């Protein structure tokens, strides 16, 4: 696995910043049939996760592609919690714990201590994000620009670029960024493969809430309040139907979307799909849940990323 730093301008500060780009090339080198494949992860995903490292490595050989990925702007704030400020109310604990349990907790006050008790306890915390104008989850323009830059950076490094086959493969928010990047550069992508992409990042105006079960009985809810939600940005420019209104899309788009997706209703995705030329929407219903490629009809489809790409790649090749 190769990686390098590439200089990209921060559109919010007008300062240069360093983008970490990862890529793999086929063992036998690049030929006239070699294409580019850009992976764009969503929430909880990143370039160094095992699944993406595996796909970058194996897809290169399987499909004769230069595989590319980057640590895009603010990705680290879109993971699981790392620094939660957890509110533990002693008055509340007194109603849940025995006197001896409370004394044990006071000697070692932690969520793990509470998890050792039998009482059902509900806790809430706020993630300390430490975002700044130099690095924050903007959920749109800068993240899309980074992914475009990753392709240009690798093409520049290799001295090779085949515009006939440049594919973006995105999951959830990653698929959303692929749609946005397509608008920013309408002639770059030949295909986009979309797994459960939403039409608008809801965290521009809502908090993100993650729920965890610690031990057997502690329910922990962590709230993420993103900096962008309090910024004066043109949030209408994030709405894909508005971006694609009167946009002449020439990229072939293959989208897989669950009938019971809880983040973006299937009917809304269908309406969006029907408004875009060259867009094919595949509804994932219960009958398509095979426990192999698709595991559910909800957001993300509980899909096997490797097998879903194989299915999509073959479908695009056949059509």
C-alpha positions in Angstrom: 0.0 0.0 0.0 1.4 3.4 -1.0 0.5 6.7 0.4 1.7 10.3 0.2 0.7 13.9 1.1 -0.8 16.2 -1.5 -1.3 20.0 -1.0 -4.9 21.2 -1.2 -6.2 24.6 -0.4 -8.6 25.0 2.4 -11.6 26.9 0.9 -12.5 28.3 4.4 -9.1 29.7 5.2 -7.5 30.1 1.8 -4.5 28.3 3.3 -2.8 25.1 2.0 -3.3 21.9 3.9 -1.9 18.4 3.5 -4.2 15.6 2.2 -3.2 12.0 2.8 -3.8 10.0 -0.3 -3.6 6.1 -0.6 -3.4 4.1 -3.8 -2.6 0.7 -5.2 -1.6 -0.2 -8.8 -1.8 -3.7 -10.4 1.2 -5.9 -9.8 1.8 -6.2 -13.5 1.6 -2.5 -14.0 -0.7 -0.2 -15.9 -2.0 -0.9 -19.4 -4.5 0.5 -21.8 -7.4 -1.1 -20.1 -6.5 0.1 -16.6 -9.0 2.4 -14.9 -9.3 4.4 -11.7 -11.5 3.5 -8.8 -12.1 6.0 -6.0 -13.4 4.7 -2.6 -15.3 7.3 -0.5 -16.2 6.1 3.0 -19.1 7.3 5.1 -19.5 7.7 8.8 -17.4 5.3 10.8 -15.3 4.5 7.8 -11.7 5.6 6.9 -8.9 4.8 4.6 -7.1 2.7 7.2 -10.0 0.5 8.2 -9.5 -3.2 7.3 -12.3 -3.4 4.7 -11.0 -0.5 2.7 -7.4 -1.7 2.8 -8.6 -5.1 1.6 -10.6 -3.6 -1.2 -7.9 -1.3 -2.4 -5.5 -4.3 -2.5 -7.8 -6.9 -4.0 -9.8 -4.8 -6.5 -6.6 -3.6 -8.1 -5.8 -7.1 -9.3 -9.3 -8.4 -9.7 -10.6 -5.5 -11.9 -7.3 -4.0 -13.3 -7.9 -0.7 -11.5 -5.7 1.8 -9.8 -7.5 2.1 -6.4 -7.5 5.4 -4.6 -8.7 6.7 -1.3 -8.0 9.7 0.9 -8.4 10.9 4.5 -10.8 13.7 3.5 -11.4 16.9 5.3 -12.9 16.3 8.8 -13.2 12.5 8.4 -11.8 12.0 12.0 -14.9 13.7 13.5 -17.2 11.3 11.8 -16.1 8.2 13.6 -17.2 6.6 16.9 -16.8 8.6 20.1 -13.3 9.2 21.4 -13.5 12.0 24.0 -17.0 12.0 25.5 -17.9 14.3 28.4 -20.4 12.1 30.2 -22.9 13.6 32.5 -23.2 11.4 35.6 -25.8 12.6 38.1 -25.2 11.3 41.6 -28.8 12.0 42.6 -29.9 9.8 39.7 -27.5 7.0 40.7 -28.8 7.0 44.2 -32.2 5.9 42.8 -30.5 3.1 40.9 -27.7 1.7 43.1 -27.5 0.3 46.6 -25.4 2.1 49.2 -22.5 -0.3 48.7 -22.6 0.0 44.9 -22.6 3.8 45.1 -19.6 3.7 47.4 -17.8 1.4 44.9 -18.6 3.8 42.1 -17.3 6.8 44.1 -14.0 5.1 44.7 -13.7 4.4 40.9 -16.1 6.7 39.0 -16.4 5.3 35.5 -18.9 3.9 33.0 -17.2 0.6 33.3 -17.8 0.5 37.0 -21.5 1.1 36.5 -21.6 -1.6 33.9 -20.5 -4.2 36.5 -23.7 -3.6 38.4 -27.1 -5.2 37.7 -29.1 -1.9 37.7 -30.3 -0.5 34.3 -28.7 2.9 34.0 -29.2 5.5 31.2 -26.4 8.0 30.6 -25.8 10.8 28.2 -22.6 12.5 27.0 -21.3 15.1 24.6 -18.4 14.3 22.3 -15.6 16.8 22.5 -14.8 17.3 18.9 -12.1 20.0 18.9 -13.1 21.1 15.4 -11.6 24.3 14.0 -11.9 26.3 10.8 -8.7 24.6 9.7 -10.2 21.1 10.1 -13.9 20.3 10.6 -16.5 18.1 9.2 -18.1 20.3 6.6 -20.1 17.4 5.1 -19.9 18.8 1.6 -17.7 21.1 -0.5 -14.3 20.6 1.0 -14.8 16.9 1.4 -15.9 16.5 -2.2 -12.9 18.6 -3.4 -10.5 16.4 -1.4 -11.8 13.3 -3.2 -11.5 14.9 -6.6 -8.0 16.0 -5.6 -7.0 12.5 -4.6 -7.7 11.3 -8.2 -5.7 14.2 -9.7 -2.9 13.6 -7.2 -2.5 9.9 -8.1 -2.8 10.6 -11.9 -0.1 13.2 -11.5 2.2 10.9 -9.5 1.8 8.0 -12.0 1.8 10.1 -15.1 -1.3 8.2 -16.2 -5.0 8.9 -16.4 -7.6 7.1 -18.5 -10.8 9.2 -18.6 -12.8 6.2 -20.1 -13.0 4.4 -16.8 -13.0 6.5 -13.6 -15.4 5.0 -11.0 -16.5 6.3 -7.6 -17.8 3.8 -5.1 -19.4 5.4 -2.1 -21.3 4.2 1.0 -23.9 6.5 2.7 -22.3 9.9 3.1 -19.5 8.7 0.8 -22.0 8.2 -2.0 -23.4 11.6 -1.3 -20.0 13.1 -1.8 -19.6 11.2 -5.1 -22.8 13.0 -6.3 -21.4 16.3 -5.2 -18.0 15.7 -6.8 -19.8 14.8 -10.0 -21.4 18.2 -10.2 -18.1 19.9 -9.5 -16.4 18.0 -12.3 -19.1 16.7 -14.7 -16.6 15.1 -17.1 -14.5 13.1 -14.7 -16.5 10.0 -13.6 -17.6 7.4 -16.0 -19.6 5.6 -13.3 -20.8 6.1 -9.7 -21.8 3.2 -7.5 -24.0 4.4 -4.7 -24.9 2.4 -1.6 -27.6 4.2 0.4 -26.5 7.7 -0.4 -28.6 10.5 1.3 -29.7 13.6 -0.5 -28.7 16.1 2.3 -26.5 15.8 5.4 -28.9 16.1 8.3 -26.2 17.0 10.7 -26.0 20.5 9.1 -29.0 21.3 11.4 -29.3 18.3 13.8 -27.1 16.6 16.3 -25.7 13.2 15.7 -26.7 10.7 18.4 -24.9 7.4 18.9 -26.3 4.8 21.3 -24.1 2.1 23.0 -24.8 -0.7 25.4 -21.9 -0.9 27.9 -21.8 -4.3 29.6 -25.4 -5.6 30.0 -27.3 -2.7 31.5 -25.8 0.7 30.8 -27.3 2.6 27.9 -24.9 5.4 26.8 -26.0 8.1 24.3 -23.3 10.2 22.9 -24.2 13.5 21.2 -22.1 15.0 18.4 -22.8 18.7 17.8 -20.9 19.7 14.6 -19.3 23.1 14.1 -20.9 23.5 10.7 -24.4 23.5 12.2 -23.6 26.9 13.7 -21.8 28.4 10.6 -23.2 30.7 8.0 -23.0 28.4 5.1 -25.3 28.1 2.1 -27.0 24.9 3.2 -29.2 24.9 0.1 -26.1 24.2 -1.9 -25.8 20.9 -0.1 -29.2 19.6 -1.3 -28.6 17.2 -4.2 -32.0 17.7 -6.0 -31.1 21.4 -6.2 -27.6 20.7 -7.4 -28.9 18.4 -10.1 -31.7 20.6 -11.2 -30.9 21.5 -14.8 -27.6 19.6 -14.5 -26.8 17.6 -17.6 -25.5 14.4 -16.0 -23.5 12.2 -18.3 -22.1 9.8 -15.6 -23.7 6.4 -15.4 -25.0 6.1 -11.8 -26.1 2.8 -10.3 -27.8 3.2 -6.9 -28.8 0.6 -4.4 -31.3 1.8 -1.8 -33.2 0.0 0.9 -37.0 0.1 1.0 -36.8 0.8 4.7 -33.9 3.2 4.8 -34.4 5.3 7.9 -32.1 8.3 6.9 -33.6 8.9 3.4 -36.9 7.6 2.4 -36.9 5.4 -0.6 -39.6 7.4 -2.3 -37.5 10.6 -2.1 -34.5 8.7 -3.5 -36.7 7.4 -6.3 -38.0 10.8 -7.2 -34.4 12.1 -7.3 -33.2 9.2 -9.4 -36.0 9.7 -12.0 -35.0 13.3 -12.4 -31.4 12.4 -13.5 -30.4 11.0 -16.9 -28.3 7.9 -16.8 -29.4 7.0 -13.2 -30.6 3.5 -12.3 -32.1 2.9 -8.9 -32.2 -0.6 -7.6 -34.7 -1.0 -4.7 -33.6 -3.5 -2.1 -36.7 -5.2 -0.9 -37.0 -8.2 1.5 -36.9 -10.5 -1.5 -33.4 -9.3 -2.3 -32.1 -9.8 1.2 -30.1 -12.9 0.6 -27.7 -12.8 3.6 -24.8 -12.7 1.0 -24.7 -9.4 -0.8 -27.6 -7.7 1.1 -28.4 -8.2 4.8 -31.2 -5.8 5.3 -33.5 -3.2 3.6 -32.3 -0.5 6.0 -29.7 2.2 5.6 -26.4 0.7 4.4 -28.2 -2.5 3.5 -25.9 -4.4 5.9 -24.1 -5.2 2.6 -20.9 -7.0 1.8 -18.9 -4.2 0.2 -16.8 -6.5 -1.9 -19.7 -8.5 -3.3 -21.8 -5.4 -3.9 -19.1 -3.9 -6.0 -18.7 -7.1 -8.0 -22.5 -7.1 -8.6 -22.5 -3.5 -9.6 -19.4 -3.7 -11.8 -20.8 -6.6 -13.7 -24.1 -4.9 -14.2 -22.4 -1.8 -15.5 -20.3 -3.9 -17.9 -23.4 -5.7 -19.2 -25.2 -2.4 -19.9 
